[in-house]
Amino acid sequence: MNKKILPAAGIIIVAIILIAINELTELTFIKDYALILIIAGMLLGVWLTKLSVKSKEKND
């Protein structure tokens, strides 16, 4: 698996969730913490990539 897919997917999923929350609600914390949440999504994707690589190495 390409190591860039999961971090990119994390960013895309978090961005879609933030856009949906921003459009459908009147919450203001989304505007304040959007960048932090997008970066957290990317880091989650990086962590999942490392976890899957370790799992594949362990099984081989």
C-alpha atoms as an extended CHARMM CRD file, in Angstrom:
* protein
*
        60  EXT
         1         1  MET       CA              0.0000000000        0.0000000000        0.0000000000  PROA      1               0.0000000000
         2         2  ASN       CA              1.1970000000        3.4600000000       -0.7660000000  PROA      2               0.0000000000
         3         3  LYS       CA              2.2830000000        5.2030000000        2.4440000000  PROA      3               0.0000000000
         4         4  LYS       CA              0.5930000000        8.4430000000        1.3910000000  PROA      4               0.0000000000
         5         5  ILE       CA             -2.9430000000        7.0900000000        1.0510000000  PROA      5               0.0000000000
         6         6  LEU       CA             -3.9530000000        6.9200000000        4.7230000000  PROA      6               0.0000000000
         7         7  PRO       CA             -2.6560000000       10.3890000000        5.7210000000  PROA      7               0.0000000000
         8         8  ALA       CA             -4.3960000000       11.8820000000        2.6850000000  PROA      8               0.0000000000
         9         9  ALA       CA             -7.5730000000        9.9790000000        3.5120000000  PROA      9               0.0000000000
        10        10  GLY       CA             -7.4070000000       11.2930000000        7.0860000000  PROA      10              0.0000000000
        11        11  ILE       CA             -7.1530000000       14.8730000000        5.8510000000  PROA      11              0.0000000000
        12        12  ILE       CA             -9.9970000000       14.4190000000        3.3660000000  PROA      12              0.0000000000
        13        13  ILE       CA            -12.3220000000       12.7610000000        5.8790000000  PROA      13              0.0000000000
        14        14  VAL       CA            -11.6840000000       15.4030000000        8.5490000000  PROA      14              0.0000000000
        15        15  ALA       CA            -12.1480000000       18.2020000000        6.0100000000  PROA      15              0.0000000000
        16        16  ILE       CA            -15.4760000000       16.7430000000        4.8430000000  PROA      16              0.0000000000
        17        17  ILE       CA            -16.6800000000       16.4060000000        8.4340000000  PROA      17              0.0000000000
        18        18  LEU       CA            -15.6230000000       19.9940000000        9.2120000000  PROA      18              0.0000000000
        19        19  ILE       CA            -17.3880000000       21.3410000000        6.1240000000  PROA      19              0.0000000000
        20        20  ALA       CA            -20.5600000000       19.4160000000        6.9690000000  PROA      20              0.0000000000
        21        21  ILE       CA            -20.5460000000       20.6400000000       10.5750000000  PROA      21              0.0000000000
        22        22  ASN       CA            -19.8500000000       24.1970000000        9.4510000000  PROA      22              0.0000000000
        23        23  GLU       CA            -22.7020000000       24.1840000000        6.9440000000  PROA      23              0.0000000000
        24        24  LEU       CA            -25.3010000000       22.3820000000        9.0290000000  PROA      24              0.0000000000
        25        25  THR       CA            -24.7930000000       23.9000000000       12.4780000000  PROA      25              0.0000000000
        26        26  GLU       CA            -24.0400000000       27.1930000000       14.1430000000  PROA      26              0.0000000000
        27        27  LEU       CA            -21.0400000000       25.9140000000       16.1140000000  PROA      27              0.0000000000
        28        28  THR       CA            -18.1300000000       28.3390000000       16.1770000000  PROA      28              0.0000000000
        29        29  PHE       CA            -15.3950000000       26.0850000000       17.5400000000  PROA      29              0.0000000000
        30        30  ILE       CA            -15.0100000000       24.5410000000       14.0850000000  PROA      30              0.0000000000
        31        31  LYS       CA            -13.6250000000       27.7940000000       12.6940000000  PROA      31              0.0000000000
        32        32  ASP       CA            -11.2780000000       28.1490000000       15.6530000000  PROA      32              0.0000000000
        33        33  TYR       CA             -9.8030000000       24.6460000000       15.5790000000  PROA      33              0.0000000000
        34        34  ALA       CA            -10.1800000000       23.5500000000       11.9390000000  PROA      34              0.0000000000
        35        35  LEU       CA             -6.4570000000       23.5760000000       11.1560000000  PROA      35              0.0000000000
        36        36  ILE       CA             -5.6200000000       21.6370000000       14.3140000000  PROA      36              0.0000000000
        37        37  LEU       CA             -8.2470000000       19.0130000000       13.5060000000  PROA      37              0.0000000000
        38        38  ILE       CA             -7.0060000000       18.6310000000        9.9150000000  PROA      38              0.0000000000
        39        39  ILE       CA             -3.4380000000       18.1560000000       11.1390000000  PROA      39              0.0000000000
        40        40  ALA       CA             -4.7000000000       15.6340000000       13.7060000000  PROA      40              0.0000000000
        41        41  GLY       CA             -6.3910000000       13.7180000000       10.8790000000  PROA      41              0.0000000000
        42        42  MET       CA             -3.1380000000       13.6390000000        8.9550000000  PROA      42              0.0000000000
        43        43  LEU       CA             -1.2000000000       12.4140000000       11.9920000000  PROA      43              0.0000000000
        44        44  LEU       CA             -3.8250000000        9.7370000000       12.6050000000  PROA      44              0.0000000000
        45        45  GLY       CA             -3.3490000000        8.5660000000        9.0270000000  PROA      45              0.0000000000
        46        46  VAL       CA              0.4360000000        8.4830000000        9.4620000000  PROA      46              0.0000000000
        47        47  TRP       CA              0.0380000000        6.4600000000       12.6600000000  PROA      47              0.0000000000
        48        48  LEU       CA             -2.3150000000        4.0030000000       10.9570000000  PROA      48              0.0000000000
        49        49  THR       CA              0.1760000000        3.6100000000        8.0970000000  PROA      49              0.0000000000
        50        50  LYS       CA              3.0070000000        2.8100000000       10.5040000000  PROA      50              0.0000000000
        51        51  LEU       CA              0.7580000000        0.3860000000       12.3640000000  PROA      51              0.0000000000
        52        52  SER       CA             -0.2020000000       -1.4440000000        9.1790000000  PROA      52              0.0000000000
        53        53  VAL       CA              3.4410000000       -1.6590000000        8.0350000000  PROA      53              0.0000000000
        54        54  LYS       CA              4.4550000000       -3.1470000000       11.4010000000  PROA      54              0.0000000000
        55        55  SER       CA              1.5880000000       -5.6110000000       11.1800000000  PROA      55              0.0000000000
        56        56  LYS       CA              2.6380000000       -6.7200000000        7.6890000000  PROA      56              0.0000000000
        57        57  GLU       CA              6.2610000000       -7.1460000000        8.7980000000  PROA      57              0.0000000000
        58        58  LYS       CA              5.1690000000       -9.1850000000       11.7870000000  PROA      58              0.0000000000
        59        59  ASN       CA              3.0380000000      -11.5120000000        9.6420000000  PROA      59              0.0000000000
        60        60  ASP       CA              5.7840000000      -12.0900000000        7.0530000000  PROA      60              0.0000000000
